[in-house]
Amino acid sequence: MERIIVTPGHRLNGEVRASGSKNSALPILASTILTEEECRVTRCPDISDVDNTVQILRYLGCEAEFSSGTVTVKADCIEKSDIPYSLMEQMRSSIIFLGAMLARLGRAEISMPGGCDLGPRPIDVHISSLKKMGAEFVEYGGFLYGEAQQLRGAYIHLPFPSVGATENIMLAAVTAVGETVISNAAKEPEIADLAQMLTKMGARIEGAGGDVIKIVGVKRLYGAEHEIIPDRIEAVTLIAAAMITGGKVTVTGIVPEHIKAVADVLETAGVRISTGESFVTADAPKRLKAVPRIVTAPYPGFPTDCQPMLTAMLSVADGVTLVSEQVFQSRFKYVNELYRMGADIYVEDRTAIVLGNSRLTGARVTATDLRAGAALVIAALASTGKTEIDDIYHIARGYENIDGKLRTLGADIKMK
């Protein structure tokens, strides 16, 4: 699998079901090492990031099987306390094993994480938070060595609501001695999902999904079964793909509230949105309208992971849109590839000026990261001429059967 080839000219219509959330699957799978008993995690997306996480679990000594959307883990014989560079380099979110390993083993050795290059994303807040709980760290030669004879509860105020740091603290705190309070915690739905899994395992957690999370450590966790929440980012990707073609799509199996900030932007662009208990229907206008300004922010604000896809969609809208990226410093790397396709987008510092009414043309382009790849697919659907997208391993990290789902809606797309 080397590239995606998109032949445009097809209006996307129909119904498609969202996969389980990538951003929930990874920390929840990491949580399974906190107990010796068997855990079953269902609705896991069949993506390379989940495959890589399963490989990490197996390397540590767990029995881990992934079949038909279910990962079964039994961590009764963990043999190792390190994660090699060859596994860590594949995804930045593998840092989430740090808190769980310190809680279970009292030690951890990991290399600095890899993943999408979106600019500086220091793990200092992870380390400083775990230090408050009694962990000690040494960095040397690109590796981080951590030890904690006994983690203890602490009051931790995060300088910003970091999702990864919030998750790492939660994983470390559930079996720590005493109470841990996380102030200015991340509020993403994936945080609440992790808390639900840990609660099923016997953890005592209050406030997940709010500004303050309280965790009282317990002596032991147990096996559990948990279904992952739907992938809100995938849902937005599918909607944006249909809207740029002037189509109509219903995404089922999702939580509409999870994409409310994006739905508000879509409605401003002229998209007609209707929702039910577990679906969202988006119906495109004859012409998309520009949105005065989009500013990315932590949940419940507009998610940075949806920014590239909406930027691609709005490149063909009537008018000018300003997109301010306030989360990741280098999120606009993909704009150069859209520019090759004819998009009029100019980047000044952390703001993109999207001049609509672009006449997109097919080109040979490269996915620079996961969501950039999705943006290129969306742009290709509205171009004139065939588009070939290289480095699609980025897309495979976070999208399950994206080509098949788009074909279900009528797209002419294939992997070669």
LINRA-V61113 format. One record per run of one state. SS is the DSSP state (a for helix, b for strand, c for the rest). FROM is the first residue (numbers start at 0). TO is the last residue. Records with the same first field share a line. If there is no record, write none. Layout:
SS=FROM-TO ; FROM-TO
This chain:
c=0-1 ; 7-11 ; 17-18 ; 20-20 ; 34-37 ; 42-46 ; 60-61 ; 67-68 ; 74-80 ; 83-83 ; 88-90 ; 105-105 ; 111-122 ; 132-134 ; 140-141 ; 147-150 ; 152-153 ; 157-161 ; 173-175 ; 177-177 ; 183-187 ; 200-202 ; 206-210 ; 216-223 ; 227-228 ; 230-230 ; 244-246 ; 252-254 ; 268-270 ; 275-277 ; 283-287 ; 289-291 ; 296-300 ; 302-302 ; 314-316 ; 318-318 ; 324-329 ; 340-342 ; 348-349 ; 355-359 ; 361-362 ; 366-368 ; 381-382 ; 384-385 ; 390-391 ; 398-400 ; 408-410 ; 415-415
b=2-6 ; 12-16 ; 19-19 ; 38-41 ; 62-66 ; 69-73 ; 81-82 ; 106-110 ; 135-139 ; 142-146 ; 151-151 ; 154-156 ; 176-176 ; 178-182 ; 203-205 ; 211-215 ; 224-226 ; 229-229 ; 247-251 ; 271-274 ; 278-282 ; 288-288 ; 292-295 ; 301-301 ; 317-317 ; 319-323 ; 343-347 ; 350-354 ; 360-360 ; 363-365 ; 383-383 ; 386-389 ; 411-414
a=21-33 ; 47-59 ; 84-87 ; 91-104 ; 123-131 ; 162-172 ; 188-199 ; 231-243 ; 255-267 ; 303-313 ; 330-339 ; 369-380 ; 392-397 ; 401-407
